[in-house]
Amino acid sequence: MQVQSVPLGSVTIGPESWSDGTVRSIRRAERLVRQTRAGRSGTLSRPRSCSAAAGPTPKLTDSPAETSEDKITQEGCGESRDSCKSKMTRPQTTGAMFPSGSQRTAMAPFPPTSLREQCAGASVAVAGEYMRRVREVEGQLRRQAGRVTQESVKLERERVHLERMLRSLRTDLTVNRRSSEGRTRRPPTAETDRDGADYLLLCERRELAQLKQDLEGALRNTLTQLQALGQSSKQLLDCAGERARVLELLPHSGSAGRHRSAAQTFSKTEPISPFTPECKQVLESSILTVNQSQLLRENIRQMLTSAMTLQKAVHCSINDGLVKKIAETVSLQQNLTLMSAATRQAMFRKQREINCIRHSHGRAQGPEYSGDILSREKLNRPLVQVYQRHPGTQLPEAAHLIQGSAVLKRCLTSSEGELARLQSTFLQLLDDLHGKRAAAQVDAAVVRMRRQQVDKRAMPSFLQQEACRGQLRLSCAQ
């Protein structure tokens, strides 16, 4: 109901002072009523109060003070009409906050009828915003956990490659040991002396042992890093699960404004905020662990490539050295065959010479029986007896026969000694020849065993290709 001003009477009886106080009281009450009605019209949600407040208000007087008061009252009623028009729409109970202190002074001193709904809406808005920020934190934690899991899978693949490489190195060490043991089965004593091939096998054993030690250290670091990644993933999932305890009633599609508030959400760390210091610590430690794992994977890949390159280079150098040793042994074997044939021919010649010397020595000695001596060979034949009648007329026949027999005896003795030396040398050459043949067969068996025992499929093809490219670059640089 609109409060209307009643015009005062213009006829006064008596002094005017007796009615001034009453008029002032009436006007003061009218101002208070108008102000009260204007304040209520801004807070009420009923349209009829707005229409009632929107009507014209007559004036009690035309004084300047009253005119300003009426203007203020009309402005308040205009504002109340706007608020009433907005109240005609469907009220929103979610997302509304209490007005500030400056606006609250202009409102009525009593709360509106929808105060409980506004409080519930404000609580729902606060809880929803908190849940959305918690969902952002949970999503970040789970995404980081996914990255940690992917890094764990990649590092596990590198661990498998390391174990394969270690198995290959153990196989190569076994092949090296069998090669060294196989070369000790060369029959002659001279062939069992340490040579260049044994030195190469010793160098290969040292290189493979050093590679095995380095890769075992890398494998220990890999296992430690895998444990760290597993622990980091568990901590991330635990923090995500702890954060997700308040997300049961929030729909999955209700995380609007995530990109706008993500930076603000992850910049503030408070114990009661969505992004707690524990979450920040877990995220930072997981990022550091992932970076360490990536560096470790790069180091492992470089170690595997260099190890495969060195392994192939050492294996090829040992095989080439053994092949050269076989070629040297075969060359010596051929020379021994030629020299043994020449020695055998010399033995035959010396034997014929000895036979001739023996025959000559026997002819120089003469017959064994005196009855077999011819008449022209006898020293008591008539011509010799007549010649020796004078002194100093001795024939040199007997002296020459004695000297010739002695010379032939000495030649026969020396020839027999030479023949014996030739025979011993020939036997030694034959033994050396058999030893060289057996040594070549042993070395060939060792090379064949080394080529058969090497498993070229022990490592993946892409690592072998990288190792081949590295070996080509190394050879080009040299």
DRENDODREN-326184 format. One record per residue (C-alpha): residue in one letter; y, z, x; residue number from 1. Coordinates in steps of 0.02 Angstrom, whole numbers, plus 50000, padded with zeros to 5 digits. Example, Ala and Ser with C-alpha at 12.3 -4.5 7.8 and 13.67 -1.06 7.14 Angstrom:
# DRENDODREN-326184
SITE  type  north     up   east  seq
SITE     A  49775  50390  50615    1
SITE     S  49947  50357  50684    2
END
This chain:
# DRENDODREN-326184
SITE  type  north     up   east  seq
SITE     M  50000  50000  50000    1
SITE     Q  50169  49947  50070    2
SITE     V  50298  50084  50094    3
SITE     Q  50464  50024  50023    4
SITE     S  50634  50100  50056    5
SITE     V  50726  50172  49908    6
SITE     P  50914  50135  49905    7
SITE     L  51019  50290  49910    8
SITE     G  51152  50321  49781    9
SITE     S  51330  50273  49824   10
SITE     V  51413  50408  49717   11
SITE     T  51437  50570  49809   12
SITE     I  51500  50730  49734   13
SITE     G  51566  50855  49853   14
SITE     P  51571  50844  50040   15
SITE     E  51458  50718  50127   16
SITE     S  51395  50842  50256   17
SITE     W  51278  50923  50132   18
SITE     S  51178  50756  50115   19
SITE     D  51183  50694  50297   20
SITE     G  51040  50802  50353   21
SITE     T  50934  50747  50206   22
SITE     V  50970  50563  50239   23
SITE     R  50924  50581  50422   24
SITE     S  50762  50665  50374   25
SITE     I  50721  50526  50251   26
SITE     R  50756  50390  50379   27
SITE     R  50658  50480  50513   28
SITE     A  50509  50495  50396   29
SITE     E  50525  50311  50350   30
SITE     R  50523  50259  50534   31
SITE     L  50372  50366  50567   32
SITE     V  50281  50295  50418   33
SITE     R  50319  50118  50472   34
SITE     Q  50265  50151  50651   35
SITE     T  50105  50231  50589   36
SITE     R  50066  50087  50473   37
SITE     A  50102  49962  50613   38
SITE     G  49984  50054  50732   39
SITE     R  49846  50063  50602   40
SITE     S  49863  49880  50559   41
SITE     G  49823  49835  50741   42
SITE     T  49663  49936  50743   43
SITE     L  49592  49912  50571   44
SITE     S  49469  49772  50546   45
SITE     R  49498  49749  50358   46
SITE     P  49598  49593  50309   47
SITE     R  49689  49679  50165   48
SITE     S  49773  49800  50283   49
SITE     C  49834  49654  50384   50
SITE     S  49900  49566  50230   51
SITE     A  49983  49723  50173   52
SITE     A  50062  49750  50343   53
SITE     A  50116  49569  50350   54
SITE     G  50227  49579  50196   55
SITE     P  50417  49598  50202   56
SITE     T  50486  49770  50225   57
SITE     P  50654  49809  50143   58
SITE     K  50784  49900  50242   59
SITE     L  50864  50066  50202   60
SITE     T  51027  50023  50285   61
SITE     D  51107  49889  50390   62
SITE     S  51150  49997  50539   63
SITE     P  51118  49926  50713   64
SITE     A  50992  50062  50755   65
SITE     E  50895  50030  50599   66
SITE     T  50901  49843  50629   67
SITE     S  50821  49863  50801   68
SITE     E  50691  49980  50731   69
SITE     D  50650  49853  50595   70
SITE     K  50631  49716  50726   71
SITE     I  50511  49822  50825   72
SITE     T  50415  49860  50666   73
SITE     Q  50406  49676  50619   74
SITE     E  50346  49629  50793   75
SITE     G  50211  49762  50780   76
SITE     C  50161  49693  50611   77
SITE     G  50153  49517  50686   78
SITE     E  50039  49577  50822   79
SITE     S  49935  49667  50693   80
SITE     R  49918  49504  50594   81
SITE     D  49854  49414  50748   82
SITE     S  49731  49551  50785   83
SITE     C  49674  49552  50606   84
SITE     K  49645  49364  50611   85
SITE     S  49540  49388  50765   86
SITE     K  49446  49528  50678   87
SITE     M  49399  49407  50539   88
SITE     T  49277  49323  50657   89
SITE     R  49106  49393  50702   90
SITE     P  49127  49549  50809   91
SITE     Q  49053  49543  50985   92
SITE     T  48967  49703  51033   93
SITE     T  48907  49648  51205   94
SITE     G  49011  49621  51358   95
SITE     A  49164  49714  51289   96
SITE     M  49248  49845  51393   97
SITE     F  49368  49982  51345   98
SITE     P  49552  49935  51352   99
SITE     S  49658  49995  51494  100
SITE     G  49768  50147  51485  101
SITE     S  49926  50046  51454  102
SITE     Q  49851  49964  51300  103
SITE     R  49771  50123  51239  104
SITE     T  49941  50207  51216  105
SITE     A  49992  50075  51089  106
SITE     M  49834  50101  50986  107
SITE     A  49807  50228  50851  108
SITE     P  49763  50402  50910  109
SITE     F  49593  50396  50824  110
SITE     P  49446  50279  50874  111
SITE     P  49399  50128  50770  112
SITE     T  49245  50120  50662  113
SITE     S  49153  50006  50788  114
SITE     L  49170  50127  50934  115
SITE     R  48982  50156  50947  116
SITE     E  48949  49971  50943  117
SITE     Q  49079  49942  51077  118
SITE     C  49005  50079  51187  119
SITE     A  48831  50007  51164  120
SITE     G  48895  49833  51204  121
SITE     A  48983  49895  51359  122
SITE     S  48824  49983  51415  123
SITE     V  48722  49826  51384  124
SITE     A  48847  49723  51483  125
SITE     V  48843  49845  51629  126
SITE     A  48654  49852  51626  127
SITE     G  48639  49662  51612  128
SITE     E  48757  49633  51757  129
SITE     Y  48662  49759  51861  130
SITE     M  48496  49678  51816  131
SITE     R  48562  49504  51859  132
SITE     R  48621  49564  52028  133
SITE     V  48456  49652  52055  134
SITE     R  48369  49489  52009  135
SITE     E  48473  49398  52140  136
SITE     V  48423  49529  52269  137
SITE     E  48242  49516  52215  138
SITE     G  48247  49327  52225  139
SITE     Q  48322  49335  52399  140
SITE     L  48188  49459  52453  141
SITE     R  48047  49354  52382  142
SITE     R  48118  49193  52456  143
SITE     Q  48127  49279  52625  144
SITE     A  47949  49341  52599  145
SITE     G  47898  49161  52564  146
SITE     R  47981  49104  52726  147
SITE     V  47893  49243  52819  148
SITE     T  47727  49189  52742  149
SITE     Q  47758  49008  52792  150
SITE     E  47799  49064  52968  151
SITE     S  47639  49167  52969  152
SITE     V  47539  49013  52918  153
SITE     K  47620  48908  53056  154
SITE     L  47593  49045  53185  155
SITE     E  47413  49064  53127  156
SITE     R  47390  48877  53157  157
SITE     E  47457  48899  53333  158
SITE     R  47338  49046  53357  159
SITE     V  47193  48933  53309  160
SITE     H  47254  48805  53436  161
SITE     L  47264  48942  53569  162
SITE     E  47086  48998  53533  163
SITE     R  47027  48817  53543  164
SITE     M  47115  48797  53708  165
SITE     L  47038  48957  53774  166
SITE     R  46865  48898  53721  167
SITE     S  46898  48735  53811  168
SITE     L  46953  48828  53968  169
SITE     R  46798  48938  53961  170
SITE     T  46693  48782  53947  171
SITE     D  46783  48706  54096  172
SITE     L  46755  48865  54197  173
SITE     T  46570  48858  54153  174
SITE     V  46565  48675  54205  175
SITE     N  46654  48720  54368  176
SITE     R  46528  48858  54403  177
SITE     R  46382  48742  54365  178
SITE     S  46460  48609  54475  179
SITE     S  46474  48730  54620  180
SITE     E  46297  48790  54594  181
SITE     G  46233  48612  54579  182
SITE     R  46311  48561  54745  183
SITE     T  46219  48703  54832  184
SITE     R  46053  48615  54795  185
SITE     R  46083  48483  54927  186
SITE     P  45925  48492  55036  187
SITE     P  45979  48484  55219  188
SITE     T  46070  48626  55300  189
SITE     A  46209  48512  55361  190
SITE     E  46244  48453  55184  191
SITE     T  46271  48631  55117  192
SITE     D  46425  48661  55224  193
SITE     R  46588  48677  55129  194
SITE     D  46682  48513  55117  195
SITE     G  46831  48441  55025  196
SITE     A  46740  48435  54858  197
SITE     D  46701  48621  54869  198
SITE     Y  46884  48655  54908  199
SITE     L  46936  48553  54756  200
SITE     L  46814  48650  54647  201
SITE     L  46886  48813  54713  202
SITE     C  47063  48755  54672  203
SITE     E  47007  48703  54498  204
SITE     R  46930  48875  54470  205
SITE     R  47091  48961  54521  206
SITE     E  47200  48850  54411  207
SITE     L  47086  48871  54260  208
SITE     A  47079  49059  54284  209
SITE     Q  47269  49068  54292  210
SITE     L  47286  48960  54136  211
SITE     K  47158  49068  54046  212
SITE     Q  47254  49226  54092  213
SITE     D  47420  49153  54032  214
SITE     L  47347  49091  53868  215
SITE     E  47261  49259  53837  216
SITE     G  47431  49343  53857  217
SITE     A  47507  49219  53735  218
SITE     L  47364  49253  53614  219
SITE     R  47397  49440  53623  220
SITE     N  47582  49409  53589  221
SITE     T  47534  49296  53443  222
SITE     L  47422  49428  53365  223
SITE     T  47560  49558  53385  224
SITE     Q  47686  49440  53306  225
SITE     L  47566  49403  53162  226
SITE     Q  47552  49589  53130  227
SITE     A  47742  49604  53133  228
SITE     L  47757  49459  53010  229
SITE     G  47628  49538  52895  230
SITE     Q  47718  49704  52901  231
SITE     S  47885  49619  52868  232
SITE     S  47813  49523  52720  233
SITE     K  47739  49684  52650  234
SITE     Q  47906  49774  52667  235
SITE     L  47997  49630  52583  236
SITE     L  47874  49626  52438  237
SITE     D  47882  49815  52421  238
SITE     C  48072  49809  52413  239
SITE     A  48064  49664  52291  240
SITE     G  47940  49758  52182  241
SITE     E  48048  49913  52187  242
SITE     R  48202  49810  52139  243
SITE     A  48103  49723  52000  244
SITE     R  48070  49887  51909  245
SITE     V  48229  49862  51805  246
SITE     L  48197  49680  51758  247
SITE     E  48070  49700  51618  248
SITE     L  48191  49667  51474  249
SITE     L  48296  49533  51561  250
SITE     P  48248  49353  51516  251
SITE     H  48211  49236  51661  252
SITE     S  48346  49116  51604  253
SITE     G  48480  49249  51593  254
SITE     S  48535  49248  51774  255
SITE     A  48696  49149  51747  256
SITE     G  48831  49162  51876  257
SITE     R  48707  49193  52016  258
SITE     H  48791  49078  52141  259
SITE     R  48963  49149  52105  260
SITE     S  48916  49329  52137  261
SITE     A  48782  49306  52270  262
SITE     A  48903  49328  52416  263
SITE     Q  48980  49480  52335  264
SITE     T  48808  49550  52292  265
SITE     F  48740  49538  52471  266
SITE     S  48900  49596  52554  267
SITE     K  48906  49770  52477  268
SITE     T  48771  49892  52529  269
SITE     E  48767  50058  52439  270
SITE     P  48621  50172  52399  271
SITE     I  48652  50152  52211  272
SITE     S  48703  49968  52214  273
SITE     P  48583  49822  52180  274
SITE     F  48584  49779  52366  275
SITE     T  48531  49941  52452  276
SITE     P  48539  49974  52640  277
SITE     E  48349  49970  52644  278
SITE     C  48349  49793  52575  279
SITE     K  48480  49740  52702  280
SITE     Q  48381  49818  52844  281
SITE     V  48220  49734  52787  282
SITE     L  48306  49565  52769  283
SITE     E  48387  49575  52941  284
SITE     S  48225  49632  53024  285
SITE     S  48127  49493  52937  286
SITE     I  48254  49362  52993  287
SITE     L  48242  49427  53172  288
SITE     T  48052  49426  53161  289
SITE     V  48051  49246  53096  290
SITE     N  48166  49190  53237  291
SITE     Q  48054  49275  53365  292
SITE     S  47903  49191  53287  293
SITE     Q  47986  49020  53296  294
SITE     L  48028  49046  53480  295
SITE     L  47851  49104  53511  296
SITE     R  47781  48949  53425  297
SITE     E  47889  48837  53533  298
SITE     N  47832  48928  53689  299
SITE     I  47651  48915  53633  300
SITE     R  47669  48729  53600  301
SITE     Q  47745  48703  53773  302
SITE     M  47609  48809  53853  303
SITE     L  47473  48713  53762  304
SITE     T  47547  48545  53812  305
SITE     S  47568  48596  53995  306
SITE     A  47394  48676  53997  307
SITE     M  47313  48519  53927  308
SITE     T  47408  48411  54052  309
SITE     L  47358  48522  54198  310
SITE     Q  47180  48535  54135  311
SITE     K  47161  48347  54123  312
SITE     A  47245  48320  54292  313
SITE     V  47132  48449  54378  314
SITE     H  46976  48381  54293  315
SITE     C  47019  48202  54342  316
SITE     S  47060  48254  54521  317
SITE     I  46894  48346  54538  318
SITE     N  46798  48198  54467  319
SITE     D  46891  48078  54581  320
SITE     G  46857  48191  54730  321
SITE     L  46672  48198  54689  322
SITE     V  46666  48010  54665  323
SITE     K  46750  47988  54834  324
SITE     K  46624  48109  54908  325
SITE     I  46483  48008  54832  326
SITE     A  46558  47848  54901  327
SITE     E  46574  47928  55072  328
SITE     T  46394  47990  55063  329
SITE     V  46332  47819  55010  330
SITE     S  46430  47739  55152  331
SITE     L  46353  47860  55277  332
SITE     Q  46184  47828  55198  333
SITE     Q  46203  47642  55226  334
SITE     N  46258  47670  55407  335
SITE     L  46111  47787  55432  336
SITE     T  45994  47655  55362  337
SITE     L  46062  47524  55482  338
SITE     M  46056  47643  55630  339
SITE     S  45881  47701  55589  340
SITE     A  45824  47520  55583  341
SITE     A  45908  47487  55751  342
SITE     T  45829  47644  55824  343
SITE     R  45659  47592  55761  344
SITE     Q  45682  47420  55840  345
SITE     A  45732  47503  56004  346
SITE     M  45577  47612  55993  347
SITE     F  45468  47459  55976  348
SITE     R  45554  47376  56124  349
SITE     K  45537  47530  56229  350
SITE     Q  45354  47544  56182  351
SITE     R  45323  47366  56238  352
SITE     E  45416  47401  56399  353
SITE     I  45311  47555  56431  354
SITE     N  45155  47456  56399  355
SITE     C  45212  47326  56525  356
SITE     I  45256  47460  56654  357
SITE     R  45086  47543  56631  358
SITE     H  45003  47377  56652  359
SITE     S  45103  47341  56810  360
SITE     H  45071  47515  56877  361
SITE     G  44886  47493  56847  362
SITE     R  44886  47324  56934  363
SITE     A  44983  47399  57079  364
SITE     Q  44854  47538  57095  365
SITE     G  44716  47412  57105  366
SITE     P  44538  47424  57042  367
SITE     E  44454  47591  57016  368
SITE     Y  44297  47541  57116  369
SITE     S  44297  47469  57292  370
SITE     G  44174  47341  57238  371
SITE     D  44304  47264  57124  372
SITE     I  44428  47233  57266  373
SITE     L  44446  47052  57310  374
SITE     S  44416  46995  57490  375
SITE     R  44595  46939  57513  376
SITE     E  44657  47112  57462  377
SITE     K  44552  47212  57584  378
SITE     L  44644  47286  57733  379
SITE     N  44493  47265  57847  380
SITE     R  44480  47080  57825  381
SITE     P  44460  46980  57990  382
SITE     L  44638  46913  57989  383
SITE     V  44714  47085  57979  384
SITE     Q  44599  47156  58112  385
SITE     V  44641  47017  58233  386
SITE     Y  44829  47039  58195  387
SITE     Q  44823  47226  58227  388
SITE     R  44744  47213  58402  389
SITE     H  44917  47230  58479  390
SITE     P  45017  47389  58452  391
SITE     G  45164  47385  58329  392
SITE     T  45093  47243  58232  393
SITE     Q  45062  47343  58068  394
SITE     L  45076  47243  57908  395
SITE     P  45197  47318  57771  396
SITE     E  45077  47280  57632  397
SITE     A  45013  47456  57611  398
SITE     A  45188  47533  57617  399
SITE     H  45253  47411  57487  400
SITE     L  45108  47448  57373  401
SITE     I  45139  47634  57388  402
SITE     Q  45328  47615  57357  403
SITE     G  45302  47497  57211  404
SITE     S  45175  47614  57133  405
SITE     A  45299  47760  57149  406
SITE     V  45441  47658  57073  407
SITE     L  45333  47605  56929  408
SITE     K  45281  47785  56904  409
SITE     R  45461  47840  56895  410
SITE     C  45505  47699  56773  411
SITE     L  45357  47742  56666  412
SITE     T  45409  47925  56659  413
SITE     S  45590  47886  56616  414
SITE     S  45538  47757  56485  415
SITE     E  45421  47879  56404  416
SITE     G  45563  48007  56397  417
SITE     E  45679  47878  56319  418
SITE     L  45546  47834  56194  419
SITE     A  45525  48015  56148  420
SITE     R  45713  48035  56124  421
SITE     L  45717  47877  56019  422
SITE     Q  45576  47943  55912  423
SITE     S  45662  48112  55885  424
SITE     T  45827  48025  55846  425
SITE     F  45738  47911  55725  426
SITE     L  45660  48059  55637  427
SITE     Q  45828  48147  55630  428
SITE     L  45907  47991  55558  429
SITE     L  45772  47982  55428  430
SITE     D  45799  48165  55381  431
SITE     D  45986  48138  55373  432
SITE     L  45959  47982  55270  433
SITE     H  45851  48076  55146  434
SITE     G  45980  48216  55141  435
SITE     K  46123  48096  55108  436
SITE     R  46024  48012  54971  437
SITE     A  45984  48179  54889  438
SITE     A  46166  48237  54910  439
SITE     A  46230  48078  54827  440
SITE     Q  46109  48104  54684  441
SITE     V  46163  48285  54664  442
SITE     D  46348  48240  54665  443
SITE     A  46316  48099  54542  444
SITE     A  46224  48221  54428  445
SITE     V  46370  48343  54442  446
SITE     V  46497  48208  54396  447
SITE     R  46388  48152  54251  448
SITE     M  46371  48331  54191  449
SITE     R  46559  48359  54204  450
SITE     R  46596  48203  54103  451
SITE     Q  46467  48249  53970  452
SITE     Q  46516  48432  53952  453
SITE     V  46702  48400  53926  454
SITE     D  46738  48407  53738  455
SITE     K  46883  48289  53705  456
SITE     R  46890  48344  53523  457
SITE     A  46924  48526  53566  458
SITE     M  47111  48507  53533  459
SITE     P  47203  48412  53395  460
SITE     S  47249  48232  53425  461
SITE     F  47437  48260  53416  462
SITE     L  47428  48390  53555  463
SITE     Q  47325  48271  53660  464
SITE     Q  47453  48134  53630  465
SITE     E  47594  48251  53684  466
SITE     A  47495  48299  53839  467
SITE     C  47465  48115  53880  468
SITE     R  47651  48078  53861  469
SITE     G  47693  48225  53972  470
SITE     Q  47568  48166  54103  471
SITE     L  47642  47991  54097  472
SITE     R  47818  48061  54120  473
SITE     L  47756  48166  54266  474
SITE     S  47673  48017  54349  475
SITE     C  47829  47911  54323  476
SITE     A  47937  48048  54399  477
SITE     Q  47824  48057  54550  478
END
